Amino acid sequence: MANVANHSAPEQGKFRRAVAAVWAFLQALDSTSFDYTLDRIERLEQEVGRLREELSQSRDPAAGDAHK
């Protein structure tokens, strides 16, 4: 009888470890406010770069002729 109790304990430990691993994985997927801020800054930097390119093309006389 003691053998059965000892045998089930490692199985419970494996299950707990598996649940803990899944829980840690799910928590790692959650983004923090810091992650959101970095993502937002990156998108804003890309938008500024696109607008600068657009502005430089509109100031370029050769680009102006292509639009006409």
Helices and strands as residue ranges (DSSP letters): H 2-29, H 33-59, H 61-67
